[in-house]
Amino acid sequence: MITGVWKGKIDKKQVEVKIIQNGDSLTGTSYYGSANNYRRYSIKGYFDANANSVVWWDDQLIEEKGNTVKGKGMIPHMSVADFNCPGLGEMYLDGKSAPKENPNEIKGPVDLTKVEASSFPDEWDFIIDNFTVGTNNKETIDSIDKIAQSPAPPEENIAVVKVPEPELPKKKQGMVAIMMPGEKIPEKIETEPKPLTIEEKFVSRKKVFTTEIPVEGDSIELRFYDNAEVDGDSISLFLNDILIFNHIRLTDRAYTIKLSVSDLLDTNELTMVAENLGSIPPNTSYMVALAGDKRYEAKLASTENSSAVIRLRKQ
């Protein structure tokens, strides 16, 4: 099985990867470093049964511990590896890795071995230990995925002292409040409205259809760039009303994602929602889609009132 704990090296860096197969898609987590000094990412990917290959990438940084892991070269990776099972219970993932932001720039080898025990206890251990006896259903995996991507609490021990509020005299029956001469009624304090979550922005904004892309092959690769001057634009992506990627900062370098075609519906809607508008509104993105042997391009714009929609239709 692909599902399990894999240890070894990616680009010559010590790593432990927990991979959980969910249909043709993969999720889980990766740890770079040692048990007391590491950087942890959530991962996403897919398994290509025809080629017997595993593709995954470090999706979001969710935890850092220690100091040395914050040095030069600690970047999220994208890995492509062959799944080998020579027998006697031995399983290997061998392949190549590249920076997630530039998957064409091959950096170093992937050399992982499947092991029984993890050096990093976390939420995924329950799924891995019980995968063959019923925890491999989508609902259970998705629920653990949400828990696993919650940021770890800070390690600082801060004592919180609660100051008791002064006890106000209780109002007795028959008592009325009397304003003293010259006393003003306290003004109502206006509080700032709570910022909308990205889900609330997605629901409240108008969806503007931009283009339709025919999808074929095993996967579709989408690359997002800032379409104008790089000014701090940040976006989230929803696929069929479900948030799949957030906090994507647009630059002149591609932010690349891959979607398994087998996981898609016959007709799909990919929605780009602006998290902010940068310093030069609106939020504009240049998207390149690679589907099979074809290339498609689109310019997407999102504002505080609208979101851009791309339709992906299976051939």
C-alpha positions in Angstrom: 0.0 0.0 0.0 1.0 3.6 -0.6 -0.6 4.5 2.8 2.0 4.5 5.6 5.1 6.0 7.1 8.0 6.6 4.7 11.5 7.6 5.9 14.7 8.6 4.1 15.9 11.7 2.2 14.4 14.2 -0.3 17.0 16.4 -1.9 19.6 15.0 0.6 17.5 16.3 3.5 16.3 13.9 6.3 12.6 13.5 6.0 9.6 11.5 7.2 6.5 11.5 5.1 3.1 10.1 6.1 1.1 9.4 3.0 -2.6 8.5 3.1 -4.3 7.3 -0.1 -7.8 8.7 -0.6 -9.1 7.2 -3.9 -6.5 8.4 -6.5 -5.6 11.4 -4.4 -3.0 11.6 -1.6 -2.9 13.6 1.6 -0.9 13.5 4.8 2.1 15.3 6.2 5.9 15.7 5.8 8.6 16.3 8.5 12.0 17.7 7.6 14.6 17.3 10.4 14.8 15.5 13.7 12.2 14.9 16.4 13.1 18.0 18.3 14.1 20.2 15.4 11.9 20.1 12.3 9.7 21.8 9.8 6.2 20.3 9.1 4.1 20.6 6.0 0.7 19.3 5.0 1.0 17.4 1.7 -1.3 16.8 -1.3 -0.8 14.6 -4.4 -2.0 11.7 -6.4 -1.2 8.1 -7.3 -0.9 7.1 -11.0 -1.7 3.4 -11.0 -0.9 3.0 -14.7 2.7 4.3 -14.2 2.9 3.0 -10.7 4.2 6.4 -9.6 3.5 8.7 -6.7 3.4 12.4 -7.0 3.1 14.8 -4.0 4.0 18.2 -2.9 4.4 20.2 0.4 1.3 22.2 0.5 1.2 24.4 3.6 3.7 25.0 6.4 1.9 24.1 9.6 4.5 23.8 12.2 8.2 24.7 13.0 10.2 23.5 16.0 13.8 24.4 16.8 16.2 26.8 15.1 18.4 25.0 12.6 15.6 24.0 10.3 15.0 27.7 9.5 18.2 28.0 7.6 19.0 28.3 3.9 17.5 25.7 1.6 14.4 24.8 3.6 11.9 25.1 0.8 8.7 23.2 0.1 9.3 20.4 -2.4 7.4 18.5 -5.1 8.3 14.9 -5.5 7.8 12.3 -8.2 8.7 8.7 -7.2 8.2 5.1 -8.5 6.6 2.7 -6.1 8.7 -0.5 -5.8 7.9 -3.6 -3.8 10.6 -6.2 -4.4 9.1 -8.6 -1.8 9.7 -9.7 1.8 7.7 -6.7 3.1 10.1 -4.1 1.6 8.7 -1.1 -0.1 10.5 1.9 -1.6 9.8 5.2 -3.2 12.6 6.3 -5.6 12.5 9.4 -7.8 13.3 13.1 -8.1 12.3 16.2 -6.3 12.1 19.9 -7.3 11.0 23.2 -5.6 7.2 23.3 -5.5 7.2 26.8 -7.0 9.3 25.6 -10.0 8.7 21.8 -10.6 10.8 21.9 -13.7 14.0 22.7 -11.7 15.1 19.2 -10.6 17.0 19.5 -7.3 17.8 16.1 -5.9 16.8 12.5 -5.4 13.9 11.0 -3.5 15.0 7.9 -1.5 12.3 6.7 0.9 11.6 3.4 2.6 8.4 2.3 4.2 8.7 1.7 8.0 6.4 0.6 10.8 7.0 3.3 13.4 6.9 7.1 13.2 9.3 9.5 14.9 6.6 12.2 14.9 3.4 11.1 16.6 0.4 13.0 15.2 -3.2 12.8 14.1 -2.4 10.7 11.0 -1.2 7.7 13.1 -4.8 6.6 13.8 -5.6 6.5 10.1 -2.4 4.6 9.2 -2.7 2.1 12.1 -6.3 1.3 11.2 -6.3 1.8 7.4 -7.1 -1.8 6.6 -9.9 -2.2 9.1 -12.3 0.6 8.1 -10.7 4.1 8.6 -9.9 4.4 4.9 -13.3 6.0 4.1 -13.3 9.6 2.7 -15.3 11.1 5.6 -12.8 9.9 8.2 -9.7 10.9 6.2 -11.2 14.4 5.5 -12.0 15.0 9.2 -8.5 14.0 10.3 -7.1 16.2 7.5 -8.9 19.3 8.9 -7.5 18.5 12.4 -4.0 17.9 11.1 -3.8 21.2 9.3 -4.6 23.3 12.4 -1.6 25.3 13.5 0.3 24.0 16.5 -0.1 26.1 19.7 3.0 28.2 20.6 5.4 26.6 23.0 5.7 29.6 25.3 4.4 29.1 28.8 2.5 32.3 29.7 0.7 32.6 33.0 -2.7 34.2 32.5 -4.0 36.0 35.6 -7.7 36.9 35.6 -8.4 40.2 37.3 -11.7 40.1 39.1 -14.3 42.6 37.9 -15.7 44.9 40.5 -19.1 43.7 41.8 -21.8 46.1 40.9 -24.7 46.7 43.2 -27.7 44.7 42.3 -30.8 46.6 41.2 -33.6 46.2 43.7 -37.2 46.0 42.7 -38.7 49.5 42.4 -35.3 51.2 41.9 -35.0 53.5 38.8 -31.9 55.1 37.2 -31.8 58.9 37.7 -29.5 61.1 35.6 -27.6 63.7 37.6 -27.7 67.3 36.2 -25.1 67.7 33.4 -24.5 64.0 33.2 -24.5 62.6 29.6 -25.8 59.3 28.4 -22.7 57.2 27.5 -22.2 57.0 23.8 -22.5 53.5 22.2 -19.1 52.2 21.3 -18.9 51.2 17.7 -16.8 48.1 17.1 -15.2 47.3 13.8 -17.1 44.5 11.8 -15.4 41.1 11.9 -13.5 40.4 8.7 -15.2 37.9 6.4 -13.7 34.4 6.2 -12.6 33.2 2.7 -15.7 30.9 2.7 -18.0 33.9 3.4 -16.3 35.8 0.6 -16.8 32.9 -1.8 -20.5 32.7 -1.0 -21.3 36.4 -1.0 -19.5 37.4 -4.3 -20.8 37.2 -7.8 -19.3 34.3 -9.9 -18.1 35.6 -13.3 -17.6 32.8 -15.9 -14.2 33.3 -17.7 -13.4 30.3 -19.9 -14.0 26.6 -20.3 -11.1 24.1 -20.6 -11.5 20.5 -22.0 -9.8 18.0 -19.7 -8.2 14.7 -20.8 -5.4 12.4 -19.7 -4.5 11.4 -16.1 -4.1 14.9 -14.6 -4.4 18.6 -15.3 -1.6 21.0 -14.3 -2.6 24.6 -13.4 0.0 27.4 -13.1 -0.9 30.8 -11.6 1.1 34.0 -12.0 0.5 37.7 -11.1 -0.8 39.1 -14.4 0.5 42.7 -13.8 3.0 44.2 -11.5 3.7 42.0 -8.5 1.9 43.9 -5.8 1.1 41.3 -3.1 -2.1 39.7 -4.6 -3.2 36.7 -2.7 -6.0 34.2 -3.8 -7.8 31.1 -2.8 -9.2 28.3 -5.1 -12.5 26.5 -4.7 -13.3 23.4 -6.7 -17.0 22.6 -7.0 -17.7 24.8 -3.9 -15.0 23.2 -1.8 -11.9 25.1 -0.7 -8.8 23.2 -2.0 -6.0 25.8 -1.8 -5.7 29.1 0.1 -3.1 31.9 0.8 -1.7 31.6 -2.7 0.5 34.6 -3.2 0.8 35.6 -6.9 4.3 36.5 -8.2 6.2 36.3 -11.5 7.0 32.7 -10.7 4.4 30.0 -11.2 2.3 28.6 -8.3 1.6 25.1 -9.6 -1.1 22.6 -8.6 -2.1 19.3 -10.2 -5.6 17.7 -10.1 -6.2 14.0 -10.8 -8.7 13.8 -13.7 -10.3 10.6 -12.2 -11.3 12.6 -9.1 -13.1 15.3 -11.2 -16.8 15.3 -12.2 -17.8 15.4 -15.8 -18.3 19.2 -15.4 -16.4 21.2 -12.7 -16.2 24.8 -11.6 -12.8 26.1 -10.4 -13.4 29.5 -8.7 -10.6 32.1 -7.9 -11.4 34.2 -4.9 -9.3 37.3 -4.1 -8.1 37.3 -0.4 -6.9 40.8 -1.0 -6.5 43.2 -3.9 -2.8 44.0 -3.5 -1.6 47.6 -3.9 -3.0 47.8 -7.4 -6.7 46.6 -7.6 -8.2 44.5 -9.0 -6.6 41.1 -8.1 -5.5 39.7 -11.5 -4.0 36.3 -12.3 -2.6 34.8 -15.4 -3.3 31.1 -15.6 -1.7 28.4 -17.8 -3.4 25.0 -17.9 -1.7 21.9 -19.3 -4.2 19.1 -20.1 -2.9 16.1 -22.0 -0.7 17.5 -24.8 -2.6 20.8 -25.0 -1.9 24.2 -23.4 -4.6 26.8 -22.5 -4.2 30.3 -21.1 -6.6 32.6 -19.3 -6.6 36.0 -17.6 -8.6 36.0 -14.4 -9.8 39.0 -12.4 -11.3 39.1 -8.9 -12.6 42.0 -6.8 -14.4 42.6 -3.5 -17.7 41.9 -5.4 -16.8 39.2 -7.9 -14.8 36.0 -8.4 -13.5 34.4 -11.6 -14.8 31.0 -12.6 -13.1 28.5 -14.9 -15.1 25.4 -16.1 -13.2 22.1 -16.4 -15.1 19.6 -18.6 -14.0 16.0 -19.1 -13.7 14.9 -22.7 
